[in-house]
Amino acid sequence: MSTITKKELIDRIAEQSQAKRVIVKRVIQSFLDEIINELCQDNRLEFRDFGVFEIRSRAARVAQNPKTLERVMVPEKRTVKFKMGRLMKEKLLRAGKITASE
């Protein structure tokens, strides 16, 4: 498994679309900024067949330190959840990257 950086993604898209790298970089950064802005406003982002981003709250809970066995209170927190869409799920299933239960 390798990691693809934003720069590598920009380079690929610029090459495939024959658009200038600077323009592709600006568009991708604007896209990512808009995702963040919408999530900051508690909005749900739905990209058909790709997936859905949304803010979820996790309830406060009591956890346990595995070394000391001391009980620790974990406060409520908010996190971003991504649920993959139909096309992404189908392609990943065919590629053997996920199982049907995911």
C-alpha positions as CSV (number, residue, x, y, z in Angstrom):
1,M,0.0,0.0,0.0
2,S,1.4,3.4,-0.9
3,T,0.4,6.9,0.0
4,I,-0.7,9.4,-2.7
5,T,-0.1,13.0,-1.8
6,K,-2.2,16.0,-3.0
7,K,0.7,17.1,-5.2
8,E,0.8,13.7,-6.9
9,L,-3.0,13.8,-7.4
10,I,-2.7,17.3,-8.9
11,D,0.0,16.2,-11.3
12,R,-2.0,13.2,-12.5
13,I,-5.1,15.3,-13.1
14,A,-3.2,18.0,-14.8
15,E,-1.6,15.4,-17.1
16,Q,-4.9,13.6,-17.9
17,S,-6.8,16.8,-18.5
18,Q,-4.0,18.7,-20.2
19,A,-4.9,21.6,-17.9
20,K,-2.3,23.8,-16.3
21,R,-1.0,22.4,-13.0
22,V,-1.6,25.8,-11.3
23,I,-5.2,25.8,-12.3
24,V,-5.8,22.2,-11.2
25,K,-4.1,22.9,-7.9
26,R,-6.4,25.9,-7.3
27,V,-9.5,23.9,-8.2
28,I,-8.6,21.0,-5.9
29,Q,-7.7,23.3,-3.0
30,S,-11.0,25.2,-3.5
31,F,-12.9,21.9,-3.5
32,L,-11.2,20.7,-0.3
33,D,-11.7,24.1,1.4
34,E,-15.5,24.0,0.5
35,I,-15.8,20.5,2.1
36,I,-14.2,21.8,5.3
37,N,-16.4,24.9,5.2
38,E,-19.6,22.9,4.8
39,L,-18.6,20.4,7.6
40,C,-17.9,23.4,9.9
41,Q,-21.5,24.5,9.3
42,D,-22.8,21.0,10.2
43,N,-23.8,20.3,6.6
44,R,-23.8,16.9,5.1
45,L,-22.0,16.5,1.8
46,E,-23.3,13.9,-0.6
47,F,-21.5,13.0,-3.8
48,R,-23.7,10.5,-5.7
49,D,-22.0,7.2,-6.2
50,F,-18.8,8.4,-4.4
51,G,-19.9,8.9,-0.8
52,V,-21.2,11.0,2.0
53,F,-19.3,13.1,4.5
54,E,-21.0,14.2,7.7
55,I,-20.3,15.3,11.3
56,R,-21.2,12.7,13.9
57,S,-21.2,13.1,17.7
58,R,-19.7,10.4,19.9
59,A,-21.2,10.2,23.4
60,A,-19.2,10.7,26.5
61,R,-18.0,7.4,28.0
62,V,-15.9,5.8,30.6
63,A,-12.7,4.1,29.3
64,Q,-10.0,2.2,31.0
65,N,-6.2,2.7,30.8
66,P,-4.9,-0.8,29.8
67,K,-1.6,-0.4,31.7
68,T,-2.9,0.9,35.0
69,L,-6.6,-0.3,34.7
70,E,-7.5,3.2,35.9
71,R,-11.0,4.4,34.7
72,V,-10.9,7.5,32.7
73,M,-13.8,9.8,31.6
74,V,-13.7,10.4,27.8
75,P,-15.7,13.5,26.9
76,E,-18.2,13.7,24.1
77,K,-16.5,14.5,20.8
78,R,-17.5,15.3,17.2
79,T,-15.9,13.5,14.3
80,V,-16.2,13.3,10.5
81,K,-17.7,10.1,9.1
82,F,-17.4,9.0,5.5
83,K,-19.7,6.5,4.0
84,M,-18.7,5.2,0.6
85,G,-21.2,5.4,-2.3
86,R,-22.4,2.6,-4.5
87,L,-19.9,2.9,-7.4
88,M,-16.9,3.2,-5.0
89,K,-18.1,0.2,-3.1
90,E,-18.6,-1.9,-6.3
91,K,-15.2,-1.1,-7.6
92,L,-13.4,-1.8,-4.3
93,L,-15.3,-5.1,-4.0
94,R,-14.3,-6.1,-7.5
95,A,-10.7,-5.2,-6.8
96,G,-10.8,-7.3,-3.6
97,K,-9.9,-4.3,-1.4
98,I,-13.0,-4.6,0.8
99,T,-15.4,-7.3,1.8
100,A,-19.2,-7.3,1.2
101,S,-19.9,-6.7,4.9
102,E,-18.2,-3.2,4.8
